[in-house]
Structure formats: structure tokens, C-alpha cells
Amino acid sequence: MSEQSRSTGRIRGTGSRRRKPSRRHRAKVVAAWTVAGVVVVGGAGLGYAYLALDGNLASVDIDAKLGTDRPDDVDDGSQDILVLGSDSRSGDNGTYGEDEGAARSDTAMVVHVDKGHKSASVVSIPRDTLIERPACVSDTTGEDVGAEQRAMFNTAYEVGGPACAVKTVESMSGIRMDHYLEVDFTGFKELIDELGGVEITTRTAIDDSKSHLDLEPGTHTLNGEESLGLVRTRKSVGDGSDLGRIQLQQAFIKALMEQAKDVGVFTSPSRLYGLADAATKAVTTDSGLGSVKKLTGFANGLKGLNAENVHMVTLPVEYDPADPNRVLPQEKAGRQVWAALEHDRPIPASATEKSAGDKGDAAKVVE
């Protein structure tokens, strides 16, 4: 970091350039930054390191916590995964704000992989969406948490933890989540650094005092801190809403997918182990993925995916007339989205055409 960056506390892009990976090198990974790391880990035959890496993983037994009060488990070969980014400020994450004793789901995506594992649909759920949150049991206290009307979506994780977040998504969608993946700020940074950074191109400048990101127009290879700044940027892009930030996050994910495997790890055992170590430390999973062996099997089943076959949308929403800082689900359009995932079909364009999401200038900022 430059002297100027240190003195102002801002993150400046490196501005470094490198040749874009050719089409044949594009990464074949599921559309989520957590899963990208797992896929790289999964293809490498790290049997000798399983025990050490298993010790890194944290997992949650979602099935035991939720019991039988869930949608049917449809065993047709498709996969539905809830991917959350936690905004916890505890431990090393304290540099991003005061630890208030709870975390929220800063980023939430439902990833549906089709039964042939050749394509995927990703539905981003805005954290400010007002929903009917179901009753659940707190992961930390074991106490009952009552249902709430007009609750912000991200409070489900705050009051109940991963199981409550899964229950909330299942209540909204009517779809059983096969798996759960979570990553926090520090884990995200370290994973990106182990990957060697992510190359993005900004069409316009980004200068955001909240995320401490300062990028000139042009091509940049972002390190972990800069990448975290990008996916947290909100006020300085588009209309300054969380919907614009989701567009930035989706653009970043696409860039990550295109180069996650073009980092030379397969010719360097030490580099590969470093990436595996960072990836397994970064994620919390459901118990069904709670070992390197299980993660490897899961990742190997996703090798038929490529970036061109991943379709990303935002859950159809509209601004709340009573509070412009909140959004409301468009129920009819939302049912179209969830029905498409449930029946293993592409999400129709008509489902999102009247939504406030997936619009605005934020999508044009990064490529």
C-alpha cells in the first residue's frame, strides 16, 4: 500500500495488468465465491492433508436443528445451496466495525445447480428485503425466537444463526436447501489473496468512503482487501442502494469464476496447499459438507459447469412505499423464480422485468 493510501486509510487499486485468461482456461465452478475456492481444493487429490484440513472446517447440523418441518427433499440430481456472506465484526473482522455481539447475512444467494450439473441459476436476496420471518431456535442460546412480520431478511441469521437463515429461505421459496455455505470477511480476503487476486475492469471511477475503496477507471488486479472493499461498496455506485451493491457483487463473482483456476496451483503443491488451507478456514458448511472428503465429492460433481452457463438474477422486489431504504418481494414474480428452480427450469425473463433489481448503472461500473 502506498504512503498516500496508508495516511488516508483508503484502499487504492494496484492498477496492474495481466493478460486475460483464454476461453479454454475459464474456470468451471459454481457461481459463488465460497464455492470457487472449494472447487479448486476439490480437484487436487489432497489425501495426505485431509486430517489437517478437516481441522479447519466448521460445520452446522442443519437437519438436526430444523427437524422434519421442511419442504420435501427432492432427489432428482439437482442441488440447491444457500450461500451467505457474514458481516460479523468479531475476532479479526473487528477492523470493519464494532463487534455488537451478533452478525447478519451481508450477502445471500440461492444457487440452483440443474440435475445434469451443466448449468446453474443464482438468486441474490437483498438483505433489506422485508419478509415474514418464521419462528426458529437460536443457534447460540438455544432459545425460541418468535416469528416476525416485516422483518429484514438479514435478521434471520442475526437472531437464529445458519439454521434460522435456511428456514427463512425455505419458507420464502418452498424449496429445501440441500447445502449451506458461509464465509466471513477475513476468510474472503485470505482466499482471494491465495488465489493471487482477481482482475476486474472499472469503466468509471469508484471512490467510496464507507468501503475505503478508491479505483480509477481501468484494469486492476484486486487483492483480498480491495476485493472485499468492492463487494461492500454501496453508496458510490448506481443509486446507492443494496440493489446496486448486488450488481457489483455479481460482476465480481463472474470475474472470479473466469480466472479461479488460472492461477498455477496445480503445478505447485505448496501453492495448492495454501489455497486449500485458506478455503477450508474461510467457510462454514452444513454437516453434509463438513469434511474435505465430502467437499471434494461435492466439488467434483460441479465440474460440468462453466461461467457461460450460470444465470444470475436478483429476487424480484420493489421499494417499500413506507421506507425507501427497504424493499418488498414481488410475490407473483417471486413465485415464478422459485417455481423455475423447483422444476429445474431456467428463470424466465418475465419474472424480473418489473423488478427494481438488476437495473441501474451499477452493473455498468465493473466488467
N, C-alpha and C positions, 0 to 999 in steps of 0.2 A: 504494500500500500504506500502511496506517495506521501511526502511530508504534508502536502496540502490536504489529502484525504484524512490523515491522522489528526490534523489540527481541527478539522471541521466535523469529524465523526461521520463523514459520508462515505459511501461505497462508490468508487469510480470504476467503470468498466475498464478492462485491460486494453480494449481496442485491438488485441492481437487477432491475426487472421490465420486461417488454415484452410487447406483445400477441402471442399465439401466431399463427404463420402459418396462413392458411386452408388448407383441403384443396387448393384449386387451385394453391397455391404450394408444395406439398410437393415436396421435391427428388426428381428421378428419377435416382438414382445408384446404383452398385454398392455392396454392403454392406461397405465397408472405408474407414477414414478416409483412407488414402492415395489411394484411387481417387476419393473425393469431391472432392478438390482437382483431380485430373486432369480430371474431367468438367467442372468449371466452366471450366478452361482450354480444354478441347476445343471448346466450343460457340461460340467468340467470334471466329473469323477473325483470328488474330494473325499473319498472314503477314509483316507488316513486322518483327515481332520474333522470327521463327523463329531467326535466326542467334544472336542474343543469348541467347535462352532455351535453345537447343540446347547452348550452352556450359555451362549449369548442370547438365545431366543427367550422371549417372554410370550406366554400364551394364555388364553382365556377359554374356559369350557362354556361356550355359548349355549350348547344344547342342554347342559345340566341346569344352567341358570334360567332358561326360558321354558323348559319342560315341553309339554305337548300342545300348548296354546300357541300354535304357529301355523302358517299356511302349509299345505301338503308338500312333501318332499318329492318333486317330480324327477324321476331318474331317467331322463331321455338323452343324457350325454352333454347337455348344456350346463353352463356354470354361471351362477350369479354371485358376485363378490362385492361386499361393501368395503370401500377403501376410504379411510379417514386420515386427515392430517390434524394432529392435535396441536392446540395452541398453549399447552401447559408452559408455565414460567418457572417450574420447579427445577432444581439442580442446575445443569449447565444452560438451561433455557432462560435463566433469570436475566440474562443480558437483554432480553426482548421485552421486558416489562416486569412489574411487581408480581410476585407469587401470591395470589389471593386464595390459595388452597384448593382450587378447582381448575379444571381445563374444559374447553369447549372444542367441538369439531370445527376447526377453522376451514377445512376443505372436506367435502363429502362427494363421493362418486359411486354410483352403482355401475359395475362393469358386468355386462352380459356377454359371455362367450357362447357362440352358437354351438349346436350339438356336433357339428363337423369340425369345430375348432379352427375354422378358416376365416371367420370374421367376428367382429365384436362391436357392440354398441355401448357407449358410455353416457350415463345421465348424471350431470352435475346438479346437486341440490343446493341452492343458495342458502347460506347459513341463516339469513334473516327472514326465511320463509315462515309465516305464521301457520301453525298446524295444530291439530288436536293430538296432543301427546298422550299416549296410553299410560296407564298405571304400570309401574315396574318396581324392581327391588334394587337398591343402591349396591353397586359392587364393593364400595369401600366400607359402608356402615352396616349393610345387611338390612336396613330399614325399608319399609314400604314407601314408595314415592307415588303420590296420587296423580291421577290424570289431570290434564290442564288444557283448557281451551285457549286458542290464540297464543300458544307458546312458540317462541322462536325455535326453529329446528335444532340449532346447535346446543340448546339447553338440555336435550335428551342425554347427551354424553356428559354434560356438566353434573347433572343430578343423579345419574344412574350408571355412568360408565359405558363400556362397549356393549354389554348385553341390552341396555336400555336403548342405545342408538340403533342396534339391529332390530329390536322390537318395534321401534318407531318407524323405521324404513319398511318393515314388513307390513305394518298397519297401513301405511300410506299406499303401498304398491300392491299388496295382496300376493307378493312373491316371496318365497322362502329364500333367505340368503344361504348359499352353500358354504361360503367362507367369509372371513373378516380379516382385514389387514389395516394396520395403523402405523403411522410414522410421526415422529416429533421433529421439532425444529433442528435440534443438534444432530440427530440421526440423518436427516435430509442433507444437511451441509456436508457431513463427513462422507456420505455416499457419493455426492456429486464430486467432491474433491478426489475420491478414489477413482472415479470414472475419468478424471482428467479434465473436468469442466464440460460445459455444454455451449455449443456455438449457436448464437442467435443473431439476427439482423434487426436492428431497430430502424424503422422508417422515419420516425420523429424522435426528438429528444425526450428522455424520461428524467424528471427531476422531482423526486418525492421525498419530502421531509420526514414522513412517517416511517417509510421503509428504509430510509437513508440510502436510496439508490440514485445515482447520477450517471446517466448514459447519454452520450452524444449519438446522433444518427450514424449508422454504420454497422459493421460486423464486429462482434465481440465474442470472446470465449470467456464465459462467466464461471468463476469459481463457486464454491459452495455458498459462501456468504452473499455473493452477488446474486446467485440463483434464488436464494431464499428471499432476498430483497425484491426480486422481480415478481415472484409468485405472491408476495404480500402487498405489492403496490396496488393502491386503490384510488387515492384522491387525485392523482395527477394524470389519469388516463380516462378517456371516454367521459361519461357523466359523473365520475367519481363514486359510483355505486359498486356494491359487491358483484353485480352482474358483469360490469366491465372487468373486474379482477378475475372472474371466472374465465373470461375470454383470454386474458393473458396467461392464466394457468394452462388452458387447453393448448395455446400456441407453444408454450414451453414444453409440455408433455410430448407434443409432436416432434419438436426438435430433439428431445431426449431419446425418443424411440428410434429416430433415424440414425443415431450415432452411438447408441449404448454398447454395441458390440464392436465398434470400430476403434477400439482403444488398446489393442495389442496384448490383452491379458492372457490369451491362450498360448502365447509363446514365452510367457514369463510366469513361472509358478509363484514367485513371491508377490508379483503384482496381482495375480489371481487370488491368492490367499488374502491379501489386503482388502480386495474388493468384497470377498466372501465375508470376511470379518466385519467390515463396515455394514454390509447389507443385513446380516443377521443381528447386529446390535441395533440397527435402525428400526426394525419392525416388531410390532406385537401382533400375534396372529390368533385365530381360533385354534382350539386343540387339534382340529383336523389337519392343520398345517404346522403343528408345534414341534417339528424336528426337521433337521436338514434333509433327511431321507424323504419325508413327506413333502417338503417344499420342492425337492428335486423332482419327484414324481409329478407334482402339480405343474411345475415349470416345463417339464418335458412334454406334457400334454398340450402346451400352448405354442409349440414351435411352428405350427402351420399358420400362425397369424403373421401378417405383415402390416406395416403402417398404413398402407393404402386401403386396407380393409377394416379400419377402425373408424366408426362414425361417432362423433362427439356432439352432444346437444346439452342444453340446459333445461331442466324441468320447466314446463310452460308455467309462467307466472305473470302477474300484473301488479302494479304498485298499489299498495293499500291506500284507499282514499282518506283513511283516518290518520295515516302516518306514512309519509313519503319515504321514510327510511326502512320500511318493511315491505315485503311482497306477499301476495296471496297466491296459492296454487290455482291455476285454471282447471277446474275439476274435469270438465269434458275432455279437454286436450290432454290432461294428465292421464286419464283413463286410456286414451289412445296409445300413449307412450308405454304405459305398464302392460297393456294388452299385447303390444308388439313384442315386448321382452318375454312375456309369459308364453306366447305361442311361437317363439323363436323366429320372429319375422323382423325385417328392417323397420325402423321407426319412420312412419310416413311424414313427408314434408308438411302436410296439412296440420300435423299435431303442434308444430311450433310456429306457424306463420303469423299468429296473432299474439305471440308471447313477447313480453318485454325483454326476455333473454335472447342471447345470440344476435343482438343488434348493437348498433352504436359504433363508435370509432375505435374502441379498444382493440378489436380484432385486427385492425389495420396497423397497429403500432409495431408488432413483432411478427417476424416470419422466420 
